[in-house]
Amino acid sequence: MPKNPFTSTFEEAFEQGVSSAKQQLTNTAKQITQSAASQLGVSPDSTTQKSDTSTNLSDHFNETMQQNVTQSQQDPQSMLDIQQMESKDQEERQKKLAQTRAHLEQHKKTYFDPTFNQRKREPSVQERLEEEQKQEEAKKMEELQEEKKKELPLSLKQAMTKAETHRGVSG
């Protein structure tokens, strides 16, 4: 299978981009530390020594943590103490969780349910009577509308009764 000629150039360009980005980051970090050091009145050379010291401190911290872990694994009494502390923490969390749930339940009963979950209550006798009256009035209005539709228009009525009416002298 022939090798793609663009693959090597892409990889080279990518590596160059990564290395230039690293250089820019380190230069920017140096500039920031130098400007911070000048503002604090500390010589920039001592800041580079401090950064070396900080890496040494982090190495020392990691070693100390590893020693503590190995010692705690060897010491059964400290393991019991750790387990007891964890069980106490767990109990405290459970208590706080129970308190929070109780508080939320009280909030739900007091505020949420009356506002958003209103239960439908039975209407009172007076409300039922008012509702029945409204329904009766609505039925009457519908009947009136239907009667108006059944009646003939005024112009047709007049045309039908024209011959029957006596107009008198004027007509």
C-alpha positions in Angstrom: 0.0 0.0 0.0 1.6 3.4 -1.0 2.1 5.9 1.7 0.3 9.1 1.5 2.8 12.0 1.0 0.6 14.4 2.9 0.5 12.3 6.1 4.2 13.0 6.9 3.9 16.7 6.2 0.7 16.9 8.3 2.4 15.1 11.2 5.4 17.3 11.0 3.3 20.5 10.9 1.3 19.2 13.8 4.4 18.5 15.9 5.8 21.9 15.0 2.6 23.6 16.0 2.6 21.7 19.3 6.2 22.6 20.0 5.7 26.3 19.1 2.6 26.4 21.4 4.6 25.0 24.3 7.3 27.5 23.7 4.8 30.4 23.6 3.2 29.1 26.9 6.6 28.8 28.6 7.6 32.3 27.4 4.3 33.7 28.5 4.6 32.1 31.9 8.1 33.5 32.3 6.9 36.9 31.4 4.1 36.8 33.8 6.4 35.6 36.7 8.9 38.3 35.8 6.2 41.0 35.8 4.7 39.7 39.0 8.2 39.5 40.6 9.0 43.1 39.5 5.7 44.3 41.0 6.4 42.5 44.3 9.9 43.9 44.3 11.6 40.4 44.1 14.4 39.7 41.6 13.2 37.5 38.7 16.1 35.1 39.2 14.8 34.2 42.7 11.4 33.3 41.2 12.9 30.7 38.9 14.6 29.2 41.9 11.3 29.2 43.7 9.7 27.3 40.8 12.4 24.7 41.1 11.8 24.6 44.8 8.1 24.2 44.2 8.7 21.2 42.1 11.0 19.8 44.8 8.2 20.4 47.3 5.6 18.7 45.2 8.0 15.7 44.9 8.5 15.7 48.6 4.7 15.9 49.2 4.1 12.9 46.9 6.8 10.9 48.7 5.3 11.8 52.1 1.8 10.8 50.9 3.1 7.5 49.7 4.9 6.9 53.1 1.7 7.7 54.9 -0.3 5.3 52.8 2.1 2.5 53.4 2.2 3.2 57.1 -1.6 3.3 57.3 -1.8 0.0 55.5 0.6 -1.6 58.0 -1.1 -0.1 61.2 -4.4 -1.8 61.9 -5.3 0.6 64.7 -5.2 3.6 62.3 -7.3 1.6 59.8 -9.9 1.2 62.5 -9.8 4.9 63.3 -10.2 5.8 59.7 -13.2 3.4 59.3 -14.8 4.8 62.5 -14.4 8.4 61.1 -15.8 7.4 57.8 -18.8 5.7 59.5 -19.4 8.9 61.6 -19.2 11.0 58.5 -21.7 8.7 56.8 -24.1 8.9 59.7 -23.8 12.7 59.7 -24.6 12.8 56.0 -27.6 10.5 56.5 -28.9 12.8 59.3 -28.5 15.9 57.1 -30.1 14.2 54.2 -33.1 13.2 56.4 -33.4 16.7 57.7 -33.3 18.1 54.2 -36.0 15.7 53.0 -38.2 16.6 56.0 -37.7 20.3 55.3 -38.6 19.8 51.6 -41.7 17.7 52.5 -42.9 20.5 54.8 -42.2 23.1 52.0 -44.2 21.0 49.6 -47.2 20.7 52.0 -47.1 24.4 52.9 -46.3 26.1 49.6 -46.1 23.9 46.6 -49.3 21.9 46.9 -51.6 24.8 47.7 -50.2 26.8 44.8 -49.8 24.2 42.1 -51.6 21.0 43.1 -55.0 22.4 44.2 -57.4 19.6 44.8 -60.8 20.0 43.3 -63.3 20.6 46.1 -67.0 20.0 46.1 -68.9 23.1 45.2 -71.2 24.6 47.8 -75.0 24.6 47.5 -75.0 28.3 46.6 -72.3 27.8 43.9 -74.4 24.9 42.4 -77.5 27.0 42.3 -75.6 29.9 40.6 -74.3 27.4 38.1 -77.7 26.0 37.4 -79.1 29.5 36.9 -76.3 30.4 34.4 -77.1 27.2 32.5 -80.8 28.0 32.4 -80.1 31.5 31.2 -77.8 30.2 28.5 -80.5 27.7 27.3 -83.1 30.6 27.2 -80.7 32.7 25.1 -80.2 29.8 22.7 -83.9 29.3 22.4 -84.4 33.0 21.6 -81.7 32.8 19.0 -83.4 29.8 17.4 -86.8 31.6 17.4 -85.2 34.6 15.7 -83.8 32.4 13.0 -87.2 30.8 12.4 -89.0 34.1 12.1 -89.3 35.6 8.6 -87.4 38.7 7.8 -89.3 42.0 8.1 -89.2 42.7 4.4 -90.9 39.3 3.6 -93.5 39.9 6.3 -94.3 43.3 4.8 -94.5 42.0 1.3 -96.9 39.2 2.4 -99.2 41.5 4.3 -99.2 44.4 1.8 -102.4 43.5 0.1 -104.2 42.9 3.4 -103.5 46.2 5.1 -105.7 49.2 4.4 -103.6 52.3 3.9 -106.3 54.8 3.9 -106.4 58.0 1.8 -102.6 58.3 1.5 -102.0 55.0 0.0 
